[in-house]
Structures are given as C-alpha cells and as structure tokens.
Amino acid sequence: MLEGKNVRLVLLEHKHLDSIMDGWNNPELRRFLGGYIPATRAQEVEWIENVQRQVKERSAFSFAIENLSDSSFLGSTAVHSIEWVARSARLGIAVFDPENWGKGYGSEAMEMLIEFCWNHLNLRRLELGVHAFNERAIRAYEKLGFKLIGTAKEKFYLDGKFVDEHYMELFRPHE
C-alpha cells in the first residue's frame, strides 16, 4: 500500500469488482480509454485475475486508487509493459466517476505511481498515451514532467470519427 495526502494505492483485488463495474462501462469514461465497448462482469473477473498474475510474475503492477478519508474506490492506475533491461515501462490511469475528475486525485495517484517506479522498481523511463482531445490529462501529465514525443494520427475511432493519440515520456531525474 502507498499512501499520499488524499489517496492511497492498493493492489487491485476481487473486492474492487463491484466498484469497477459501477464505473467501467460509463461511456463518458470509456471515450478517454480507447472507445466504448461494454465489458461484462465475467470479463472484469478475468481481468482482475490477469492483473494478479502479472503482479506475481512482476510483469505489471495494477493498483486501486482509494480515497484516503473514506476508503472509497476512485479508479485504477498501473505500470505495465515493463522492459527490465531498458528499465522502461508504460503507465495508465482512470478515475472512474466524472464527479471525481478535476479534484487532483488522478495527479496525486500518478505522482505516487511514478515514485513507486523510481524507488521500488528502479525504472528510468516512463511513457503513456493520451487522446489528443484530452487537454485536461495532457496538462496534468505536463505538470508531472512528461514531454510529448510523438503522435499516432487517427489511431482510435470514437464517436464516429478518428482521433489522434499523443505519446509522452518522463525520465527519472539525475540519470
């Protein structure tokens, strides 16, 4: 468990399934994650089991984001696609309920995940992808130090049109 000022990160478990199902199929959230294709409860159970297997194998680490004040589920964040020799990985995050967007929970969770990557996994480079229209997320990533490194044109098809995906990276300080 990792604790910040407002949120904590705990490894994803089956106890988070109901909260995941409450928010995961929300079209407003899913448009920021590649598109809206609903997921069933059985698919999410399989996903959690895969996440737990990846932690055991040390190939990825997925966390539930919980509100520190009441332990409510806010979303999830992960480090995955870890390249141990290059000390590089991809990050992802989703704050599920739009009511919790813009409150700093995601930024704090990302700060904690980045510190986990530097201090516990000894990584040196992190990357992520973000839809070009997601200006709020892009600003938050830039505040964390991420730099734009490229754009995949028309990578996703959302709401009847193709959208670009920006790629951003962050290097560990002092390397």
C-alpha positions as CSV (number, residue, x, y, z in Angstrom):
1,M,0.0,0.0,0.0
2,L,1.2,3.5,-0.9
3,E,-0.4,6.5,0.9
4,G,-0.5,10.1,-0.1
5,K,-2.3,13.1,1.3
6,N,-5.7,12.3,-0.3
7,V,-5.4,8.9,-1.9
8,R,-3.9,5.5,-1.3
9,L,-2.8,2.9,-3.9
10,V,-3.6,-0.7,-3.0
11,L,-3.1,-3.7,-5.3
12,L,-6.3,-4.5,-7.2
13,E,-8.3,-7.4,-5.8
14,H,-11.7,-9.1,-6.3
15,K,-13.1,-6.8,-3.5
16,H,-12.8,-3.9,-6.0
17,L,-15.0,-5.7,-8.6
18,D,-18.3,-4.1,-7.7
19,S,-16.8,-0.6,-7.8
20,I,-15.1,-1.3,-11.1
21,M,-18.4,-2.5,-12.6
22,D,-20.2,0.6,-11.3
23,G,-18.0,2.9,-13.3
24,W,-16.1,1.0,-16.0
25,N,-19.0,0.8,-18.5
26,N,-19.6,4.6,-18.3
27,P,-19.4,5.9,-21.9
28,E,-18.1,9.2,-20.7
29,L,-15.1,7.5,-19.0
30,R,-14.5,4.9,-21.8
31,R,-14.1,7.5,-24.5
32,F,-10.9,8.6,-22.8
33,L,-9.7,5.0,-22.8
34,G,-9.9,4.0,-26.4
35,G,-13.6,3.7,-27.0
36,Y,-16.8,2.4,-25.7
37,I,-17.2,-1.3,-25.8
38,P,-19.0,-2.6,-22.7
39,A,-17.4,-5.2,-20.5
40,T,-19.2,-8.0,-18.7
41,R,-18.7,-8.9,-15.1
42,A,-17.0,-12.2,-16.2
43,Q,-14.6,-10.2,-18.4
44,E,-13.7,-8.0,-15.4
45,V,-13.2,-11.0,-13.1
46,E,-10.8,-12.4,-15.8
47,W,-9.0,-9.0,-16.0
48,I,-8.5,-8.9,-12.2
49,E,-7.1,-12.5,-12.2
50,N,-4.8,-11.5,-15.0
51,V,-3.7,-8.4,-13.1
52,Q,-3.0,-10.5,-10.0
53,R,-1.0,-13.0,-12.1
54,Q,1.1,-10.1,-13.6
55,V,1.9,-8.9,-10.1
56,K,3.1,-12.3,-9.1
57,E,5.2,-12.6,-12.3
58,R,6.5,-9.0,-11.7
59,S,5.4,-8.1,-15.3
60,A,2.9,-5.3,-14.3
61,F,1.5,-3.7,-11.1
62,S,-2.1,-2.5,-11.0
63,F,-3.5,-0.5,-8.2
64,A,-6.9,0.6,-7.0
65,I,-7.0,4.3,-6.2
66,E,-8.8,4.8,-2.9
67,N,-9.9,8.0,-1.2
68,L,-7.9,8.2,2.0
69,S,-10.7,9.8,4.0
70,D,-13.3,7.1,3.5
71,S,-11.6,4.3,1.6
72,S,-14.0,4.7,-1.4
73,F,-12.8,3.4,-4.7
74,L,-11.8,6.2,-7.1
75,G,-10.3,4.3,-10.0
76,S,-7.2,2.4,-11.0
77,T,-3.6,3.0,-12.2
78,A,-0.9,0.7,-13.4
79,V,2.6,0.3,-14.6
80,H,2.8,-2.3,-17.3
81,S,4.8,-3.3,-20.4
82,I,7.9,-3.3,-18.2
83,E,11.2,-3.7,-20.0
84,W,13.5,-4.7,-17.2
85,V,16.8,-4.5,-19.2
86,A,16.0,-1.0,-20.5
87,R,14.3,0.0,-17.2
88,S,11.3,1.4,-19.1
89,A,7.5,0.9,-18.7
90,R,4.1,2.3,-19.7
91,L,1.7,3.9,-17.3
92,G,-2.1,4.1,-17.3
93,I,-4.7,5.7,-15.1
94,A,-8.5,6.1,-14.9
95,V,-10.5,7.9,-12.3
96,F,-13.9,6.3,-12.9
97,D,-16.6,8.7,-11.7
98,P,-16.7,12.1,-13.5
99,E,-17.8,13.6,-10.2
100,N,-14.2,12.9,-9.0
101,W,-12.5,14.4,-12.1
102,G,-10.6,17.7,-11.6
103,K,-10.1,17.2,-7.9
104,G,-6.4,16.2,-8.0
105,Y,-6.9,12.5,-7.2
106,G,-5.5,11.4,-10.5
107,S,-2.5,13.7,-10.3
108,E,-1.7,12.5,-6.8
109,A,-2.1,8.9,-7.8
110,M,0.2,9.4,-10.8
111,E,2.8,11.1,-8.6
112,M,2.7,8.1,-6.2
113,L,2.9,5.6,-9.1
114,I,5.9,7.5,-10.6
115,E,7.7,7.4,-7.2
116,F,6.9,3.7,-7.0
117,C,8.5,3.2,-10.4
118,W,11.7,5.2,-9.5
119,N,12.1,4.0,-5.9
120,H,10.9,0.4,-5.9
121,L,11.2,-0.8,-9.4
122,N,14.4,1.1,-10.3
123,L,12.9,2.2,-13.6
124,R,14.5,5.1,-15.5
125,R,11.9,5.9,-18.2
126,L,8.1,6.0,-18.3
127,E,5.7,6.5,-21.2
128,L,2.0,6.9,-21.7
129,G,-0.6,7.5,-24.4
130,V,-3.3,10.1,-24.2
131,H,-6.0,11.1,-26.7
132,A,-5.2,14.4,-28.3
133,F,-8.5,15.9,-27.3
134,N,-7.9,15.1,-23.6
135,E,-6.4,18.5,-22.8
136,R,-7.0,18.2,-19.0
137,A,-5.0,15.0,-18.8
138,I,-2.2,16.4,-21.1
139,R,-1.9,19.4,-18.8
140,A,-1.7,17.1,-15.7
141,Y,1.0,15.0,-17.3
142,E,3.0,18.0,-18.4
143,K,2.9,19.3,-14.7
144,L,4.3,15.9,-13.7
145,G,7.2,16.4,-16.2
146,F,6.0,14.3,-19.1
147,K,7.1,15.6,-22.6
148,L,5.3,15.0,-25.9
149,I,7.4,12.6,-28.1
150,G,5.0,11.9,-30.9
151,T,1.5,11.5,-32.3
152,A,-0.2,8.5,-33.9
153,K,-2.6,10.0,-36.4
154,E,-6.2,8.7,-36.3
155,K,-5.3,5.8,-34.0
156,F,-8.8,5.4,-32.5
157,Y,-12.3,5.6,-33.8
158,L,-14.5,7.4,-31.3
159,D,-18.0,8.9,-31.6
160,G,-18.0,8.4,-35.3
161,K,-14.6,9.9,-36.1
162,F,-10.9,9.1,-35.9
163,V,-8.8,10.7,-33.2
164,D,-5.1,11.1,-32.7
165,E,-3.1,9.6,-29.8
166,H,-0.2,11.6,-28.2
167,Y,2.7,9.7,-26.7
168,M,4.5,11.3,-23.8
169,E,7.6,10.2,-21.8
170,L,9.3,11.0,-18.5
171,F,12.9,10.3,-17.5
172,R,14.0,9.7,-13.9
173,P,15.7,12.8,-12.6
174,H,19.5,12.8,-12.3
175,E,20.3,9.9,-14.7
